[in-house]
Amino acid sequence: MTSLVLKRKGLITTKRWQANRWVEKKANKHTVLSLLKFHIELEEGYTLRDWFTMIINYPCLQAVDMFFDSFIEEFNNCPENGCYDADVPFIKLSKVMSVAEDSTLDIYNNVTGEPDWALDFMQLHTYIDTPIKLEEVSLCEQGEVKRYKAAYTLWDIVQSIIWDLSFYGTPEERDRNCKEIMVETQKAGE
């Protein structure tokens, strides 16, 4: 299967052609949506900033989630560089497969900071320059965890990151929910 390479500066390429040039030749720029099914590789050093730049470079990708506008606005207000927290050396995209007792198989993508920090309450300016890594798949069955090599698609990385970022809604809703939880936690500790 053809692999796409997600490159720094938000470009989508393969070894044989560049999606930007291919799309420019087409009358309908929404043809980038046809790439969602293709497997991806990340250029070394690919960051969350590069991911946002890709979403802006290919605006039809913004159609996959209603929260893109508010997070692009937050992204546009971030400093141009230096948005990195040494406590979160990279962001990992991982696949999880879990088999329940009734043999139901649940498969989902998980986006976290390393070491397993949830990103959903963090403001973008604290980690936008953090590299992204594609991790192995974890198969959890009857308490045993096995790890396998995983393949990710363009859809996986586009949908999974915005899903995690917007878990509590827009950036404003995220910040409000975070404050409410902190107040409740402080009250519980008193």
C-alpha positions as CSV (number, residue, x, y, z in Angstrom):
1,M,0.0,0.0,0.0
2,T,1.2,3.5,-0.8
3,S,2.6,5.3,2.2
4,L,2.4,9.1,2.6
5,V,5.2,11.0,4.3
6,L,4.0,13.8,6.5
7,K,6.8,16.3,6.4
8,R,7.9,19.3,8.4
9,K,6.1,22.6,7.4
10,G,2.8,20.6,6.9
11,L,3.5,19.0,3.5
12,I,2.2,15.6,2.4
13,T,4.5,13.7,0.1
14,T,5.5,10.2,-1.1
15,K,8.7,9.1,-2.6
16,R,7.3,9.5,-6.1
17,W,5.1,12.6,-6.0
18,Q,4.1,15.6,-3.9
19,A,0.4,15.8,-3.0
20,N,0.6,19.6,-3.1
21,R,1.4,19.5,-6.9
22,W,-1.1,16.8,-7.5
23,V,-3.9,18.7,-5.8
24,E,-3.0,22.0,-7.6
25,K,-3.5,20.3,-10.9
26,K,-7.0,19.3,-10.0
27,A,-9.9,21.6,-10.2
28,N,-11.3,20.3,-6.9
29,K,-8.9,20.7,-4.0
30,H,-11.0,18.3,-1.9
31,T,-9.2,15.4,-3.6
32,V,-6.9,15.4,-0.6
33,L,-9.7,13.7,1.3
34,S,-9.1,10.7,-1.0
35,L,-5.7,10.4,0.8
36,L,-7.2,9.7,4.2
37,K,-7.0,5.9,3.7
38,F,-3.3,5.8,2.9
39,H,-0.7,4.7,5.4
40,I,1.6,7.4,6.8
41,E,5.1,7.8,8.0
42,L,6.4,10.9,9.8
43,E,9.5,12.8,8.8
44,E,12.0,12.9,11.6
45,G,11.2,15.7,14.0
46,Y,7.6,16.1,12.9
47,T,5.8,18.2,15.5
48,L,2.3,19.2,16.5
49,R,3.0,22.5,14.9
50,D,3.7,20.7,11.6
51,W,0.4,18.8,12.1
52,F,-1.5,22.1,12.5
53,T,0.3,23.6,9.5
54,M,-0.8,20.5,7.4
55,I,-4.4,21.1,8.5
56,I,-4.1,24.7,7.4
57,N,-2.3,23.8,4.1
58,Y,-5.1,21.3,3.2
59,P,-8.2,23.1,4.5
60,C,-10.6,20.4,3.4
61,L,-9.1,18.3,6.2
62,Q,-10.8,20.7,8.6
63,A,-14.2,19.3,7.5
64,V,-13.6,16.1,9.6
65,D,-14.2,17.8,12.9
66,M,-16.3,20.8,14.1
67,F,-13.6,21.9,16.6
68,F,-10.9,22.7,14.1
69,D,-11.7,26.4,13.8
70,S,-11.3,27.1,17.5
71,F,-8.1,25.2,17.8
72,I,-6.6,26.8,14.7
73,E,-7.4,30.1,16.3
74,E,-5.5,29.0,19.4
75,F,-2.7,27.7,17.2
76,N,-2.4,31.0,15.4
77,N,-2.0,32.8,18.7
78,C,1.0,30.6,19.8
79,P,4.5,32.0,19.6
80,E,6.4,31.1,16.4
81,N,8.8,28.8,18.3
82,G,10.0,27.6,21.7
83,C,6.6,26.0,22.7
84,Y,8.1,22.9,24.2
85,D,7.9,21.4,27.7
86,A,10.8,19.2,28.6
87,D,8.5,17.2,30.9
88,V,6.7,16.0,27.7
89,P,9.5,15.0,25.4
90,F,7.2,13.7,22.7
91,I,3.5,13.1,21.8
92,K,2.7,9.5,21.0
93,L,-0.1,8.2,18.8
94,S,-0.8,4.6,19.7
95,K,-3.4,2.0,18.7
96,V,-5.1,0.0,21.5
97,M,-7.0,-3.2,20.9
98,S,-8.9,-4.6,23.8
99,V,-10.8,-7.9,24.0
100,A,-13.6,-7.9,26.6
101,E,-14.7,-11.0,28.4
102,D,-17.6,-11.4,26.0
103,S,-15.1,-11.4,23.1
104,T,-16.0,-7.9,21.9
105,L,-13.0,-6.3,20.3
106,D,-12.5,-2.6,20.9
107,I,-10.0,-0.8,18.7
108,Y,-9.1,2.9,19.1
109,N,-6.3,5.4,18.8
110,N,-4.8,7.1,21.8
111,V,-2.9,10.4,21.8
112,T,-0.9,11.2,24.9
113,G,2.2,13.0,25.9
114,E,5.1,10.9,27.1
115,P,5.1,9.8,29.9
116,D,1.4,9.2,29.5
117,W,0.3,12.8,30.0
118,A,-3.2,13.7,28.8
119,L,-3.1,16.6,26.4
120,D,-6.8,17.5,26.6
121,F,-6.3,20.1,29.4
122,M,-3.0,21.6,28.2
123,Q,-3.0,24.8,26.3
124,L,-1.3,24.5,22.9
125,H,1.4,27.1,23.6
126,T,2.9,24.8,26.2
127,Y,3.7,21.9,23.7
128,I,3.0,22.9,20.1
129,D,6.7,22.2,19.2
130,T,6.7,18.7,20.7
131,P,7.6,15.9,18.2
132,I,5.0,13.3,17.4
133,K,5.8,9.6,17.3
134,L,3.8,6.6,16.0
135,E,3.8,3.8,18.5
136,E,3.2,0.1,18.4
137,V,-0.3,-1.4,18.8
138,S,-1.1,-2.8,22.2
139,L,-3.4,-5.9,22.3
140,C,-4.9,-6.3,25.8
141,E,-6.6,-9.6,26.4
142,Q,-7.4,-11.2,29.8
143,G,-5.0,-8.9,31.6
144,E,-2.1,-9.7,29.2
145,V,-0.6,-7.0,27.0
146,K,1.1,-7.8,23.7
147,R,2.7,-5.3,21.4
148,Y,2.8,-5.4,17.6
149,K,4.0,-3.1,14.8
150,A,1.2,-0.7,13.8
151,A,0.2,1.0,10.6
152,Y,-1.4,4.4,10.8
153,T,-3.4,6.2,8.1
154,L,-3.8,9.9,7.4
155,W,-7.3,9.6,8.8
156,D,-5.9,8.2,12.1
157,I,-3.5,11.1,12.7
158,V,-6.0,13.8,11.6
159,Q,-9.0,12.5,13.6
160,S,-7.1,11.2,16.7
161,I,-5.3,14.4,17.5
162,I,-8.3,16.7,17.1
163,W,-10.4,14.2,19.1
164,D,-8.0,14.4,22.0
165,L,-7.4,18.1,21.8
166,S,-11.2,18.8,21.8
167,F,-12.2,16.1,24.3
168,Y,-13.6,18.9,26.6
169,G,-14.8,21.1,23.7
170,T,-13.3,24.4,22.4
171,P,-10.1,25.8,24.0
172,E,-12.3,28.1,26.1
173,E,-14.5,25.2,27.3
174,R,-11.3,23.2,28.0
175,D,-9.9,26.0,30.2
176,R,-13.2,26.4,32.0
177,N,-13.5,22.6,32.7
178,C,-9.9,22.5,33.9
179,K,-10.5,25.3,36.4
180,E,-13.7,23.6,37.6
181,I,-11.9,20.3,38.1
182,M,-9.0,21.9,39.9
183,V,-11.5,23.7,42.3
184,E,-13.3,20.4,43.0
185,T,-10.0,18.6,43.6
186,Q,-9.0,21.3,46.0
187,K,-12.3,21.1,47.9
188,A,-12.1,17.3,48.0
189,G,-8.6,17.6,49.5
190,E,-9.7,20.0,52.3
